[in-house]
């Protein structure tokens, strides 16, 4: 079990997809980065919060049949590498989608869901999962 | 910079070794290497040991001095350092030893790697391994290690037409090679059908596309080339030692059909050794999953990008093929005690170059390469070894 602040401090990004935009080059980063790998030292102090739309396209996907401890009982579930429309990539679960239906190139959008429970006495953690975009 | 030689090797059998502790494994591999080199413990100037997570697997950190202690060498107060780079920890230990000698700081260096993975139960081993991925942005959301390589496999299949049968052919070849290696975890041969009918782990990767959970340790003794002859006649020269890094998350990479860190380390290694991919006679590559070997033989320049699956299916990487890959059985069949793997790869190449590989000997092997990867590609270490 982990102390709650470890998860609490990531809430802006995981609940609302708040990433970072480099004011120097305009590149958008999600998950958030504190230094832009293009502008490097020039970007220090120049990374502003940027809310992503949460829409994107499946670049690759897998169906997890052997899950990690906190996800036992949920298998099989789809995990995907998603290219967000802002150009940055993210790893996330795709829900409400049959595994026969998911495909590379499929449009998806982020939705707010429960991710896991940290044991019986631990906190419940939330974040983004993706659904097929209608 | 001084030239460096490998003058001794040693490893334990790999497998589920219920009767052996972490300490037993470390001591056995180290002593075997010391005896193979013809040195004495007091000759050792420094020791580097690679381990991914002794804390996670056996609740023991600070394992470098522990390794010295189990070898009975504590009275020499040898500087002992543990290095970590996930599954590339062993390769990094090898490179640290190389640099310590090349720089002139130390003469005789013991490098090793060890992992005792079967003392934890259930899914805990998987959980410890997942810490080589990005815990906050991959594992937190339910991603697993096989899952990350499955994403790369699906991408490669979509882009180049790589097939499940081609993935399976990596496992079939490596199990065949492993059947001739007495130190391998698996000595049984398997068929394409066995792979495709094994349970799904992370689609499209089946159980037999994945390397196993393994206990084991490996070691090597390094020395300056100019004094190596004082100890032994079985000398193999280190022609290149390189290492590169990349993002630990897959989603932050520039490409998903290759490991850019491996490409980078390989290019530097060929330059350092003054050789080309076609000069390599035998290679041990990091086949933690079947797709990883296909990407490795492309990233190392042995085959064009996208051609690795077909090359394997056509037998070009078999022991009697154009470029034998993973003659030891690879991580797939020899086993993958993560921290030990990089040094075990060096063990196999040294055996091949000395002509001691028995039934799996590659004829006239003179230059060999090792390719050791950490995580999904955040670290890559390449060594090129040659006969003198």
Interface residues (C-beta under 8 A of the other chain):
Chain A: X10 X31 X59 X60 X61 X62 X63 X64 X65 X66 X67 X68 X69 X70 X71 X72 X74 X76 X77 X79 X80 X81 X89 X90 X91 X92 X93 X99 X104 X115 X116 X125 X127 X129
Chain B: X122 X123 X124 X126 X127 X130 X134 X136 X137 X138 X139 X140 X141 X142 X143 X144 X146 X147 X150 X151 X152 X154 X155 X158 X199 X200 X201 X202 X203 X204 X205 X249 X250 X251 X252 X256
